[in-house]
Amino acid sequence: MIICSSLEEYIDVFNKVVLVASSKLVEISEGSLCFTVQADTPSALKELWDIYKNGTLQNRLQEFLVTEEIKQLASGEDIEVTAYMDEQEYKQAYIDLMLLQNQGTVTMSVCTGYIKS
């Protein structure tokens, strides 16, 4: 179980535990949990997409987000985290990153939600 005492620590641990190299968390939005991730290279963005497609990202998010405290709040019900990345947003970010490879970075969103079963 991972316990973070500050937002900065949470972001640092999230980057290390959930994301791929050359990617970092740049924003967390309210509502359904929406993480904005920044990729520094086309290969980092592709690797992020690949771990999304093969289920690794969802598994990492499950392990990171579903703490003992969350399980207690769910009164013993199973909790499953779902992950969603928009394919069109990925493709556009990849094209933008290829065009801007030497000029900067591109961000995209990874949205998650809890499903109690």
Biopython code that builds the backbone (N, CA, C, O; Angstrom):
import numpy as np
from Bio.PDB.StructureBuilder import StructureBuilder

atoms = [
    (1, "MET", "N", (0.843, -1.171, 0.000)),
    (1, "MET", "CA", (0.000, 0.000, 0.000)),
    (1, "MET", "C", (0.890, 1.236, 0.000)),
    (1, "MET", "O", (1.882, 1.292, 0.727)),
    (2, "ILE", "N", (0.539, 2.219, -0.809)),
    (2, "ILE", "CA", (1.313, 3.443, -0.937)),
    (2, "ILE", "C", (0.565, 4.565, -0.236)),
    (2, "ILE", "O", (-0.607, 4.811, -0.523)),
    (3, "ILE", "N", (1.241, 5.244, 0.683)),
    (3, "ILE", "CA", (0.651, 6.376, 1.383)),
    (3, "ILE", "C", (1.513, 7.592, 1.087)),
    (3, "ILE", "O", (2.727, 7.568, 1.291)),
    (4, "CYS", "N", (0.879, 8.654, 0.606)),
    (4, "CYS", "CA", (1.606, 9.873, 0.261)),
    (4, "CYS", "C", (1.141, 10.990, 1.186)),
    (4, "CYS", "O", (-0.053, 11.126, 1.449)),
    (5, "SER", "N", (2.076, 11.781, 1.674)),
    (5, "SER", "CA", (1.735, 12.848, 2.615)),
    (5, "SER", "C", (1.518, 14.200, 1.938)),
    (5, "SER", "O", (1.065, 15.147, 2.581)),
    (6, "SER", "N", (1.834, 14.297, 0.655)),
    (6, "SER", "CA", (1.639, 15.562, -0.048)),
    (6, "SER", "C", (1.309, 15.288, -1.516)),
    (6, "SER", "O", (1.528, 14.187, -2.022)),
    (7, "LEU", "N", (0.784, 16.300, -2.182)),
    (7, "LEU", "CA", (0.483, 16.176, -3.609)),
    (7, "LEU", "C", (1.760, 15.941, -4.404)),
    (7, "LEU", "O", (1.770, 15.143, -5.341)),
    (8, "GLU", "N", (2.829, 16.625, -4.040)),
    (8, "GLU", "CA", (4.096, 16.450, -4.751)),
    (8, "GLU", "C", (4.587, 15.013, -4.629)),
    (8, "GLU", "O", (5.061, 14.427, -5.602)),
    (9, "GLU", "N", (4.471, 14.446, -3.428)),
    (9, "GLU", "CA", (4.892, 13.063, -3.228)),
    (9, "GLU", "C", (4.003, 12.113, -4.033)),
    (9, "GLU", "O", (4.491, 11.151, -4.627)),
    (10, "TYR", "N", (2.685, 12.391, -4.048)),
    (10, "TYR", "CA", (1.735, 11.575, -4.816)),
    (10, "TYR", "C", (2.120, 11.576, -6.292)),
    (10, "TYR", "O", (2.160, 10.522, -6.927)),
    (11, "ILE", "N", (2.400, 12.753, -6.835)),
    (11, "ILE", "CA", (2.764, 12.867, -8.249)),
    (11, "ILE", "C", (4.060, 12.123, -8.526)),
    (11, "ILE", "O", (4.170, 11.431, -9.538)),
    (12, "ASP", "N", (5.039, 12.256, -7.646)),
    (12, "ASP", "CA", (6.316, 11.565, -7.828)),
    (12, "ASP", "C", (6.125, 10.053, -7.833)),
    (12, "ASP", "O", (6.669, 9.363, -8.696)),
    (13, "VAL", "N", (5.361, 9.534, -6.880)),
    (13, "VAL", "CA", (5.116, 8.092, -6.804)),
    (13, "VAL", "C", (4.306, 7.633, -8.011)),
    (13, "VAL", "O", (4.602, 6.580, -8.576)),
    (14, "PHE", "N", (3.291, 8.396, -8.422)),
    (14, "PHE", "CA", (2.483, 8.067, -9.595)),
    (14, "PHE", "C", (3.371, 7.929, -10.828)),
    (14, "PHE", "O", (3.243, 6.969, -11.587)),
    (15, "ASN", "N", (4.270, 8.892, -11.023)),
    (15, "ASN", "CA", (5.171, 8.857, -12.172)),
    (15, "ASN", "C", (6.033, 7.596, -12.169)),
    (15, "ASN", "O", (6.273, 7.001, -13.220)),
    (16, "LYS", "N", (6.494, 7.193, -10.992)),
    (16, "LYS", "CA", (7.377, 6.033, -10.893)),
    (16, "LYS", "C", (6.627, 4.712, -10.995)),
    (16, "LYS", "O", (7.127, 3.763, -11.598)),
    (17, "VAL", "N", (5.433, 4.639, -10.415)),
    (17, "VAL", "CA", (4.713, 3.370, -10.306)),
    (17, "VAL", "C", (3.796, 3.109, -11.499)),
    (17, "VAL", "O", (3.663, 1.962, -11.925)),
    (18, "VAL", "N", (3.167, 4.140, -12.043)),
    (18, "VAL", "CA", (2.132, 3.964, -13.067)),
    (18, "VAL", "C", (2.642, 4.229, -14.477)),
    (18, "VAL", "O", (2.345, 3.458, -15.389)),
    (19, "LEU", "N", (3.383, 5.277, -14.672)),
    (19, "LEU", "CA", (3.727, 5.718, -16.026)),
    (19, "LEU", "C", (4.995, 5.067, -16.571)),
    (19, "LEU", "O", (5.722, 4.371, -15.861)),
    (20, "VAL", "N", (5.226, 5.315, -17.828)),
    (20, "VAL", "CA", (6.425, 4.817, -18.510)),
    (20, "VAL", "C", (7.496, 5.901, -18.471)),
    (20, "VAL", "O", (7.212, 7.053, -18.144)),
    (21, "ALA", "N", (8.721, 5.526, -18.806)),
    (21, "ALA", "CA", (9.821, 6.484, -18.851)),
    (21, "ALA", "C", (9.513, 7.600, -19.844)),
    (21, "ALA", "O", (8.803, 7.387, -20.827)),
    (22, "SER", "N", (10.041, 8.768, -19.587)),
    (22, "SER", "CA", (9.857, 9.956, -20.436)),
    (22, "SER", "C", (8.403, 10.408, -20.492)),
    (22, "SER", "O", (7.997, 11.068, -21.449)),
    (23, "SER", "N", (7.615, 10.059, -19.474)),
    (23, "SER", "CA", (6.250, 10.545, -19.323)),
    (23, "SER", "C", (6.103, 11.048, -17.891)),
    (23, "SER", "O", (6.759, 10.544, -16.979)),
    (24, "LYS", "N", (5.238, 12.047, -17.698)),
    (24, "LYS", "CA", (5.014, 12.522, -16.338)),
    (24, "LYS", "C", (3.604, 13.065, -16.190)),
    (24, "LYS", "O", (2.996, 13.539, -17.149)),
    (25, "LEU", "N", (3.099, 12.985, -14.965)),
    (25, "LEU", "CA", (1.783, 13.504, -14.626)),
    (25, "LEU", "C", (1.890, 15.011, -14.505)),
    (25, "LEU", "O", (2.747, 15.517, -13.781)),
    (26, "VAL", "N", (1.021, 15.740, -15.211)),
    (26, "VAL", "CA", (1.073, 17.198, -15.142)),
    (26, "VAL", "C", (-0.205, 17.806, -14.574)),
    (26, "VAL", "O", (-0.214, 18.987, -14.226)),
    (27, "GLU", "N", (-1.291, 17.029, -14.470)),
    (27, "GLU", "CA", (-2.538, 17.583, -13.934)),
    (27, "GLU", "C", (-3.455, 16.453, -13.505)),
    (27, "GLU", "O", (-3.478, 15.385, -14.117)),
    (28, "ILE", "N", (-4.215, 16.705, -12.437)),
    (28, "ILE", "CA", (-5.263, 15.788, -11.987)),
    (28, "ILE", "C", (-6.552, 16.596, -11.936)),
    (28, "ILE", "O", (-6.592, 17.654, -11.308)),
    (29, "SER", "N", (-7.610, 16.111, -12.591)),
    (29, "SER", "CA", (-8.896, 16.803, -12.619)),
    (29, "SER", "C", (-9.904, 16.086, -11.743)),
    (29, "SER", "O", (-9.776, 14.890, -11.482)),
    (30, "GLU", "N", (-10.905, 16.820, -11.292)),
    (30, "GLU", "CA", (-11.947, 16.245, -10.457)),
    (30, "GLU", "C", (-13.028, 15.599, -11.299)),
    (30, "GLU", "O", (-12.993, 15.674, -12.528)),
    (31, "GLY", "N", (-13.993, 14.962, -10.638)),
    (31, "GLY", "CA", (-15.059, 14.214, -11.299)),
    (31, "GLY", "C", (-14.582, 12.793, -11.434)),
    (31, "GLY", "O", (-14.046, 12.237, -10.476)),
    (32, "SER", "N", (-14.758, 12.182, -12.596)),
    (32, "SER", "CA", (-14.019, 10.952, -12.844)),
    (32, "SER", "C", (-12.569, 11.382, -12.759)),
    (32, "SER", "O", (-12.219, 12.482, -13.188)),
    (33, "LEU", "N", (-11.757, 10.561, -12.233)),
    (33, "LEU", "CA", (-10.357, 10.927, -12.070)),
    (33, "LEU", "C", (-9.728, 11.017, -13.448)),
    (33, "LEU", "O", (-9.741, 10.047, -14.206)),
    (34, "CYS", "N", (-9.187, 12.162, -13.771)),
    (34, "CYS", "CA", (-8.592, 12.366, -15.087)),
    (34, "CYS", "C", (-7.163, 12.864, -14.887)),
    (34, "CYS", "O", (-6.938, 13.934, -14.322)),
    (35, "PHE", "N", (-6.212, 12.077, -15.353)),
    (35, "PHE", "CA", (-4.812, 12.430, -15.245)),
    (35, "PHE", "C", (-4.346, 12.951, -16.598)),
    (35, "PHE", "O", (-4.588, 12.319, -17.627)),
    (36, "THR", "N", (-3.681, 14.096, -16.598)),
    (36, "THR", "CA", (-3.079, 14.611, -17.815)),
    (36, "THR", "C", (-1.609, 14.237, -17.777)),
    (36, "THR", "O", (-0.883, 14.587, -16.846)),
    (37, "VAL", "N", (-1.188, 13.524, -18.801)),
    (37, "VAL", "CA", (0.157, 12.963, -18.846)),
    (37, "VAL", "C", (0.929, 13.638, -19.969)),
    (37, "VAL", "O", (0.392, 13.873, -21.051)),
    (38, "GLN", "N", (2.184, 13.945, -19.706)),
    (38, "GLN", "CA", (3.044, 14.572, -20.704)),
    (38, "GLN", "C", (4.091, 13.577, -21.169)),
    (38, "GLN", "O", (4.798, 12.985, -20.354)),
    (39, "ALA", "N", (4.189, 13.395, -22.467)),
    (39, "ALA", "CA", (5.202, 12.524, -23.055)),
    (39, "ALA", "C", (6.278, 13.389, -23.686)),
    (39, "ALA", "O", (5.983, 14.372, -24.365)),
    (40, "ASP", "N", (7.525, 13.015, -23.456)),
    (40, "ASP", "CA", (8.638, 13.789, -23.994)),
    (40, "ASP", "C", (9.092, 13.323, -25.374)),
    (40, "ASP", "O", (9.730, 14.076, -26.109)),
    (41, "THR", "N", (8.761, 12.074, -25.723)),
    (41, "THR", "CA", (9.213, 11.527, -27.007)),
    (41, "THR", "C", (8.076, 10.726, -27.641)),
    (41, "THR", "O", (7.177, 10.264, -26.939)),
    (42, "PRO", "N", (8.112, 10.558, -28.968)),
    (42, "PRO", "CA", (7.106, 9.712, -29.606)),
    (42, "PRO", "C", (7.137, 8.282, -29.059)),
    (42, "PRO", "O", (6.091, 7.650, -28.915)),
    (43, "SER", "N", (8.327, 7.777, -28.757)),
    (43, "SER", "CA", (8.404, 6.407, -28.239)),
    (43, "SER", "C", (7.772, 6.295, -26.855)),
    (43, "SER", "O", (7.173, 5.267, -26.539)),
    (44, "ALA", "N", (7.892, 7.321, -26.030)),
    (44, "ALA", "CA", (7.246, 7.305, -24.709)),
    (44, "ALA", "C", (5.726, 7.323, -24.863)),
    (44, "ALA", "O", (5.018, 6.617, -24.145)),
    (45, "LEU", "N", (5.232, 8.121, -25.792)),
    (45, "LEU", "CA", (3.792, 8.171, -26.031)),
    (45, "LEU", "C", (3.288, 6.832, -26.560)),
    (45, "LEU", "O", (2.235, 6.357, -26.136)),
    (46, "LYS", "N", (4.019, 6.228, -27.469)),
    (46, "LYS", "CA", (3.626, 4.920, -27.997)),
    (46, "LYS", "C", (3.653, 3.862, -26.901)),
    (46, "LYS", "O", (2.760, 3.017, -26.828)),
    (47, "GLU", "N", (4.677, 3.907, -26.049)),
    (47, "GLU", "CA", (4.756, 2.940, -24.953)),
    (47, "GLU", "C", (3.575, 3.109, -23.993)),
    (47, "GLU", "O", (3.019, 2.121, -23.513)),
    (48, "LEU", "N", (3.192, 4.362, -23.713)),
    (48, "LEU", "CA", (2.025, 4.615, -22.871)),
    (48, "LEU", "C", (0.774, 4.031, -23.525)),
    (48, "LEU", "O", (-0.037, 3.395, -22.852)),
    (49, "TRP", "N", (0.613, 4.242, -24.821)),
    (49, "TRP", "CA", (-0.535, 3.699, -25.552)),
    (49, "TRP", "C", (-0.516, 2.163, -25.506)),
    (49, "TRP", "O", (-1.550, 1.527, -25.301)),
    (50, "ASP", "N", (0.655, 1.592, -25.697)),
    (50, "ASP", "CA", (0.769, 0.129, -25.685)),
    (50, "ASP", "C", (0.387, -0.459, -24.329)),
    (50, "ASP", "O", (-0.311, -1.472, -24.275)),
    (51, "ILE", "N", (0.836, 0.163, -23.223)),
    (51, "ILE", "CA", (0.475, -0.391, -21.914)),
    (51, "ILE", "C", (-0.998, -0.149, -21.600)),
    (51, "ILE", "O", (-1.597, -0.882, -20.813)),
    (52, "TYR", "N", (-1.582, 0.884, -22.220)),
    (52, "TYR", "CA", (-3.034, 1.072, -22.101)),
    (52, "TYR", "C", (-3.752, -0.061, -22.831)),
    (52, "TYR", "O", (-4.658, -0.688, -22.282)),
    (53, "LYS", "N", (-3.341, -0.316, -24.068)),
    (53, "LYS", "CA", (-4.018, -1.323, -24.893)),
    (53, "LYS", "C", (-3.890, -2.733, -24.317)),
    (53, "LYS", "O", (-4.836, -3.516, -24.414)),
    (54, "ASN", "N", (-2.741, -3.079, -23.719)),
    (54, "ASN", "CA", (-2.575, -4.447, -23.216)),
    (54, "ASN", "C", (-3.043, -4.632, -21.765)),
    (54, "ASN", "O", (-2.919, -5.723, -21.208)),
    (55, "GLY", "N", (-3.579, -3.570, -21.157)),
    (55, "GLY", "CA", (-4.151, -3.682, -19.820)),
    (55, "GLY", "C", (-3.190, -3.394, -18.675)),
    (55, "GLY", "O", (-3.605, -3.346, -17.516)),
    (56, "THR", "N", (-1.914, -3.201, -18.984)),
    (56, "THR", "CA", (-0.930, -2.933, -17.936)),
    (56, "THR", "C", (-1.223, -1.619, -17.223)),
    (56, "THR", "O", (-1.107, -1.547, -15.999)),
    (57, "LEU", "N", (-1.597, -0.585, -17.961)),
    (57, "LEU", "CA", (-1.900, 0.711, -17.351)),
    (57, "LEU", "C", (-3.064, 0.582, -16.370)),
    (57, "LEU", "O", (-3.005, 1.107, -15.258)),
    (58, "GLN", "N", (-4.112, -0.113, -16.782)),
    (58, "GLN", "CA", (-5.265, -0.303, -15.901)),
    (58, "GLN", "C", (-4.850, -1.063, -14.637)),
    (58, "GLN", "O", (-5.272, -0.710, -13.537)),
    (59, "ASN", "N", (-4.033, -2.095, -14.788)),
    (59, "ASN", "CA", (-3.562, -2.859, -13.631)),
    (59, "ASN", "C", (-2.734, -1.987, -12.689)),
    (59, "ASN", "O", (-2.893, -2.057, -11.470)),
    (60, "ARG", "N", (-1.857, -1.172, -13.252)),
    (60, "ARG", "CA", (-1.041, -0.283, -12.429)),
    (60, "ARG", "C", (-1.907, 0.729, -11.692)),
    (60, "ARG", "O", (-1.688, 1.008, -10.514)),
    (61, "LEU", "N", (-2.895, 1.278, -12.403)),
    (61, "LEU", "CA", (-3.808, 2.226, -11.764)),
    (61, "LEU", "C", (-4.616, 1.553, -10.658)),
    (61, "LEU", "O", (-4.836, 2.145, -9.601)),
    (62, "GLN", "N", (-5.055, 0.333, -10.895)),
    (62, "GLN", "CA", (-5.803, -0.436, -9.900)),
    (62, "GLN", "C", (-4.973, -0.568, -8.617)),
    (62, "GLN", "O", (-5.449, -0.281, -7.518)),
    (63, "GLU", "N", (-3.737, -1.002, -8.783)),
    (63, "GLU", "CA", (-2.868, -1.201, -7.627)),
    (63, "GLU", "C", (-2.546, 0.116, -6.924)),
    (63, "GLU", "O", (-2.433, 0.152, -5.699)),
    (64, "PHE", "N", (-2.400, 1.187, -7.683)),
    (64, "PHE", "CA", (-2.023, 2.475, -7.124)),
    (64, "PHE", "C", (-3.188, 3.176, -6.434)),
    (64, "PHE", "O", (-3.014, 3.787, -5.379)),
    (65, "LEU", "N", (-4.376, 3.088, -7.031)),
    (65, "LEU", "CA", (-5.515, 3.866, -6.544)),
    (65, "LEU", "C", (-6.373, 3.155, -5.504)),
    (65, "LEU", "O", (-6.935, 3.810, -4.626)),
    (66, "VAL", "N", (-6.485, 1.846, -5.581)),
    (66, "VAL", "CA", (-7.382, 1.123, -4.678)),
    (66, "VAL", "C", (-6.596, 0.734, -3.420)),
    (66, "VAL", "O", (-6.058, -0.367, -3.309)),
    (67, "THR", "N", (-6.555, 1.670, -2.492)),
    (67, "THR", "CA", (-5.849, 1.477, -1.232)),
    (67, "THR", "C", (-6.761, 0.748, -0.242)),
    (67, "THR", "O", (-7.948, 0.549, -0.502)),
    (68, "GLU", "N", (-6.196, 0.363, 0.868)),
    (68, "GLU", "CA", (-6.993, -0.273, 1.925)),
    (68, "GLU", "C", (-8.097, 0.661, 2.398)),
    (68, "GLU", "O", (-9.210, 0.220, 2.687)),
    (69, "GLU", "N", (-7.791, 1.946, 2.476)),
    (69, "GLU", "CA", (-8.792, 2.935, 2.891)),
    (69, "GLU", "C", (-9.971, 2.971, 1.912)),
    (69, "GLU", "O", (-11.126, 3.032, 2.335)),
    (70, "ILE", "N", (-9.687, 2.934, 0.624)),
    (70, "ILE", "CA", (-10.742, 2.926, -0.399)),
    (70, "ILE", "C", (-11.567, 1.648, -0.272)),
    (70, "ILE", "O", (-12.793, 1.687, -0.369)),
    (71, "LYS", "N", (-10.903, 0.523, -0.057)),
    (71, "LYS", "CA", (-11.619, -0.746, 0.105)),
    (71, "LYS", "C", (-12.546, -0.700, 1.309)),
    (71, "LYS", "O", (-13.661, -1.218, 1.249)),
    (72, "GLN", "N", (-12.100, -0.086, 2.403)),
    (72, "GLN", "CA", (-12.941, 0.039, 3.592)),
    (72, "GLN", "C", (-14.146, 0.923, 3.312)),
    (72, "GLN", "O", (-15.253, 0.628, 3.764)),
    (73, "LEU", "N", (-13.939, 1.997, 2.575)),
    (73, "LEU", "CA", (-15.043, 2.895, 2.232)),
    (73, "LEU", "C", (-16.089, 2.199, 1.364)),
    (73, "LEU", "O", (-17.261, 2.574, 1.379)),
    (74, "ALA", "N", (-15.665, 1.186, 0.606)),
    (74, "ALA", "CA", (-16.574, 0.440, -0.270)),
    (74, "ALA", "C", (-17.284, -0.684, 0.481)),
    (74, "ALA", "O", (-18.020, -1.465, -0.123)),
    (75, "SER", "N", (-17.071, -0.769, 1.776)),
    (75, "SER", "CA", (-17.746, -1.764, 2.627)),
    (75, "SER", "C", (-17.571, -3.192, 2.122)),
    (75, "SER", "O", (-18.523, -3.972, 2.103)),
    (76, "GLY", "N", (-16.370, -3.523, 1.718)),
    (76, "GLY", "CA", (-16.090, -4.895, 1.318)),
    (76, "GLY", "C", (-16.450, -5.250, -0.113)),
    (76, "GLY", "O", (-16.153, -6.357, -0.563)),
    (77, "GLU", "N", (-17.081, -4.338, -0.838)),
    (77, "GLU", "CA", (-17.399, -4.617, -2.243)),
    (77, "GLU", "C", (-16.120, -4.551, -3.070)),
    (77, "GLU", "O", (-15.219, -3.770, -2.766)),
    (78, "ASP", "N", (-16.041, -5.373, -4.116)),
    (78, "ASP", "CA", (-14.895, -5.326, -5.010)),
    (78, "ASP", "C", (-14.917, -4.013, -5.783)),
    (78, "ASP", "O", (-15.976, -3.537, -6.195)),
    (79, "ILE", "N", (-13.764, -3.450, -5.968)),
    (79, "ILE", "CA", (-13.625, -2.196, -6.715)),
    (79, "ILE", "C", (-12.707, -2.459, -7.892)),
    (79, "ILE", "O", (-11.624, -3.023, -7.737)),
    (80, "GLU", "N", (-13.144, -2.049, -9.056)),
    (80, "GLU", "CA", (-12.322, -2.197, -10.251)),
    (80, "GLU", "C", (-12.124, -0.824, -10.877)),
    (80, "GLU", "O", (-13.083, -0.079, -11.083)),
    (81, "VAL", "N", (-10.895, -0.505, -11.173)),
    (81, "VAL", "CA", (-10.572, 0.750, -11.840)),
    (81, "VAL", "C", (-10.593, 0.505, -13.340)),
    (81, "VAL", "O", (-10.039, -0.483, -13.821)),
    (82, "THR", "N", (-11.224, 1.393, -14.070)),
    (82, "THR", "CA", (-11.182, 1.330, -15.528)),
    (82, "THR", "C", (-10.319, 2.482, -16.029)),
    (82, "THR", "O", (-10.299, 3.557, -15.429)),
    (83, "ALA", "N", (-9.620, 2.258, -17.112)),
    (83, "ALA", "CA", (-8.782, 3.301, -17.714)),
    (83, "ALA", "C", (-9.269, 3.546, -19.131)),
    (83, "ALA", "O", (-9.666, 2.616, -19.833)),
    (84, "TYR", "N", (-9.235, 4.793, -19.543)),
    (84, "TYR", "CA", (-9.652, 5.130, -20.905)),
    (84, "TYR", "C", (-8.715, 6.179, -21.479)),
    (84, "TYR", "O", (-8.473, 7.218, -20.865)),
    (85, "MET", "N", (-8.199, 5.899, -22.647)),
    (85, "MET", "CA", (-7.450, 6.860, -23.434)),
    (85, "MET", "C", (-8.119, 6.933, -24.802)),
    (85, "MET", "O", (-8.360, 5.903, -25.432)),
    (86, "ASP", "N", (-8.414, 8.128, -25.256)),
    (86, "ASP", "CA", (-9.073, 8.317, -26.542)),
    (86, "ASP", "C", (-8.076, 8.078, -27.676)),
    (86, "ASP", "O", (-7.017, 8.702, -27.728)),
    (87, "GLU", "N", (-8.432, 7.162, -28.586)),
    (87, "GLU", "CA", (-7.518, 6.809, -29.673)),
    (87, "GLU", "C", (-7.244, 8.000, -30.594)),
    (87, "GLU", "O", (-6.111, 8.184, -31.041)),
    (88, "GLN", "N", (-8.256, 8.802, -30.880)),
    (88, "GLN", "CA", (-8.050, 9.961, -31.748)),
    (88, "GLN", "C", (-7.118, 10.968, -31.079)),
    (88, "GLN", "O", (-6.262, 11.559, -31.739)),
    (89, "GLU", "N", (-7.284, 11.166, -29.760)),
    (89, "GLU", "CA", (-6.402, 12.080, -29.039)),
    (89, "GLU", "C", (-4.964, 11.548, -29.065)),
    (89, "GLU", "O", (-4.017, 12.311, -29.251)),
    (90, "TYR", "N", (-4.813, 10.234, -28.877)),
    (90, "TYR", "CA", (-3.484, 9.614, -28.949)),
    (90, "TYR", "C", (-2.857, 9.850, -30.326)),
    (90, "TYR", "O", (-1.710, 10.287, -30.423)),
    (91, "LYS", "N", (-3.610, 9.561, -31.384)),
    (91, "LYS", "CA", (-3.067, 9.705, -32.744)),
    (91, "LYS", "C", (-2.668, 11.147, -33.027)),
    (91, "LYS", "O", (-1.616, 11.401, -33.614)),
    (92, "GLN", "N", (-3.516, 12.103, -32.606)),
    (92, "GLN", "CA", (-3.199, 13.513, -32.838)),
    (92, "GLN", "C", (-1.979, 13.934, -32.016)),
    (92, "GLN", "O", (-1.117, 14.662, -32.507)),
    (93, "ALA", "N", (-1.909, 13.473, -30.766)),
    (93, "ALA", "CA", (-0.750, 13.800, -29.935)),
    (93, "ALA", "C", (0.522, 13.210, -30.535)),
    (93, "ALA", "O", (1.575, 13.848, -30.514)),
    (94, "TYR", "N", (0.428, 11.991, -31.070)),
    (94, "TYR", "CA", (1.593, 11.345, -31.677)),
    (94, "TYR", "C", (2.069, 12.146, -32.894)),
    (94, "TYR", "O", (3.264, 12.399, -33.046)),
    (95, "ILE", "N", (1.137, 12.539, -33.749)),
    (95, "ILE", "CA", (1.489, 13.343, -34.929)),
    (95, "ILE", "C", (2.106, 14.667, -34.493)),
    (95, "ILE", "O", (3.135, 15.086, -35.023)),
    (96, "ASP", "N", (1.462, 15.330, -33.510)),
    (96, "ASP", "CA", (1.989, 16.610, -33.013)),
    (96, "ASP", "C", (3.400, 16.432, -32.459)),
    (96, "ASP", "O", (4.284, 17.252, -32.711)),
    (97, "LEU", "N", (3.602, 15.360, -31.705)),
    (97, "LEU", "CA", (4.913, 15.120, -31.109)),
    (97, "LEU", "C", (5.956, 14.832, -32.180)),
    (97, "LEU", "O", (7.099, 15.277, -32.068)),
    (98, "MET", "N", (5.574, 14.096, -33.212)),
    (98, "MET", "CA", (6.514, 13.831, -34.309)),
    (98, "MET", "C", (6.900, 15.149, -34.989)),
    (98, "MET", "O", (8.065, 15.357, -35.324)),
    (99, "LEU", "N", (5.925, 16.035, -35.190)),
    (99, "LEU", "CA", (6.196, 17.313, -35.849)),
    (99, "LEU", "C", (7.004, 18.259, -34.963)),
    (99, "LEU", "O", (7.822, 19.042, -35.446)),
    (100, "LEU", "N", (6.755, 18.167, -33.656)),
    (100, "LEU", "CA", (7.403, 19.083, -32.718)),
    (100, "LEU", "C", (8.508, 18.413, -31.917)),
    (100, "LEU", "O", (8.933, 18.942, -30.890)),
    (101, "GLN", "N", (8.977, 17.270, -32.366)),
    (101, "GLN", "CA", (9.898, 16.448, -31.581)),
    (101, "GLN", "C", (11.064, 17.240, -31.003)),
    (101, "GLN", "O", (11.465, 16.993, -29.866)),
    (102, "ASN", "N", (11.589, 18.141, -31.722)),
    (102, "ASN", "CA", (12.742, 18.899, -31.241)),
    (102, "ASN", "C", (12.352, 20.216, -30.578)),
    (102, "ASN", "O", (13.216, 20.976, -30.140)),
    (103, "GLN", "N", (11.039, 20.486, -30.505)),
    (103, "GLN", "CA", (10.607, 21.783, -29.990)),
    (103, "GLN", "C", (9.888, 21.711, -28.651)),
    (103, "GLN", "O", (9.657, 22.759, -28.048)),
    (104, "GLY", "N", (9.524, 20.542, -28.156)),
    (104, "GLY", "CA", (8.814, 20.512, -26.897)),
    (104, "GLY", "C", (8.144, 19.190, -26.631)),
    (104, "GLY", "O", (8.556, 18.150, -27.144)),
    (105, "THR", "N", (7.090, 19.244, -25.810)),
    (105, "THR", "CA", (6.375, 18.043, -25.404)),
    (105, "THR", "C", (4.897, 18.192, -25.702)),
    (105, "THR", "O", (4.409, 19.288, -25.978)),
    (106, "VAL", "N", (4.191, 17.072, -25.643)),
    (106, "VAL", "CA", (2.758, 17.031, -25.914)),
    (106, "VAL", "C", (2.083, 16.333, -24.742)),
    (106, "VAL", "O", (2.626, 15.378, -24.188)),
    (107, "THR", "N", (0.901, 16.808, -24.363)),
    (107, "THR", "CA", (0.175, 16.181, -23.263)),
    (107, "THR", "C", (-1.081, 15.501, -23.778)),
    (107, "THR", "O", (-1.618, 15.875, -24.820)),
    (108, "MET", "N", (-1.549, 14.496, -23.037)),
    (108, "MET", "CA", (-2.831, 13.863, -23.315)),
    (108, "MET", "C", (-3.410, 13.372, -22.002)),
    (108, "MET", "O", (-2.698, 13.285, -21.002)),
    (109, "SER", "N", (-4.701, 13.050, -21.997)),
    (109, "SER", "CA", (-5.393, 12.663, -20.770)),
    (109, "SER", "C", (-5.570, 11.162, -20.670)),
    (109, "SER", "O", (-5.776, 10.472, -21.669)),
    (110, "VAL", "N", (-5.487, 10.672, -19.446)),
    (110, "VAL", "CA", (-5.818, 9.292, -19.104)),
    (110, "VAL", "C", (-6.913, 9.391, -18.050)),
    (110, "VAL", "O", (-6.665, 9.869, -16.943)),
    (111, "CYS", "N", (-8.116, 8.947, -18.380)),
    (111, "CYS", "CA", (-9.224, 9.048, -17.439)),
    (111, "CYS", "C", (-9.516, 7.686, -16.838)),
    (111, "CYS", "O", (-9.439, 6.659, -17.513)),
    (112, "THR", "N", (-9.850, 7.696, -15.561)),
    (112, "THR", "CA", (-10.156, 6.464, -14.871)),
    (112, "THR", "C", (-11.469, 6.626, -14.129)),
    (112, "THR", "O", (-11.922, 7.743, -13.879)),
    (113, "GLY", "N", (-12.063, 5.526, -13.786)),
    (113, "GLY", "CA", (-13.278, 5.534, -12.975)),
    (113, "GLY", "C", (-13.316, 4.294, -12.127)),
    (113, "GLY", "O", (-12.723, 3.270, -12.468)),
    (114, "TYR", "N", (-14.012, 4.389, -11.029)),
    (114, "TYR", "CA", (-14.179, 3.229, -10.152)),
    (114, "TYR", "C", (-15.483, 2.542, -10.487)),
    (114, "TYR", "O", (-16.491, 3.204, -10.733)),
    (115, "ILE", "N", (-15.474, 1.230, -10.499)),
    (115, "ILE", "CA", (-16.687, 0.438, -10.674)),
    (115, "ILE", "C", (-16.764, -0.516, -9.491)),
    (115, "ILE", "O", (-15.859, -1.322, -9.273)),
    (116, "LYS", "N", (-17.846, -0.422, -8.729)),
    (116, "LYS", "CA", (-18.024, -1.370, -7.645)),
    (116, "LYS", "C", (-18.786, -2.560, -8.206)),
    (116, "LYS", "O", (-19.795, -2.401, -8.892)),
    (117, "SER", "N", (-18.292, -3.751, -7.906)),
    (117, "SER", "CA", (-18.990, -4.938, -8.420)),
    (117, "SER", "C", (-19.511, -5.773, -7.290)),
    (117, "SER", "O", (-20.126, -6.813, -7.523)),
]
sb = StructureBuilder()
sb.init_structure("model")
sb.init_model(0)
sb.init_chain("A")
sb.init_seg("    ")
for serial, (resi, resn, name, xyz) in enumerate(atoms, 1):
    if name == "N":
        sb.init_residue(resn, " ", resi, " ")
    sb.init_atom(name, np.array(xyz, "f"), 0.0, 1.0, " ", f" {name:<3s}", serial, name[0])
structure = sb.get_structure()
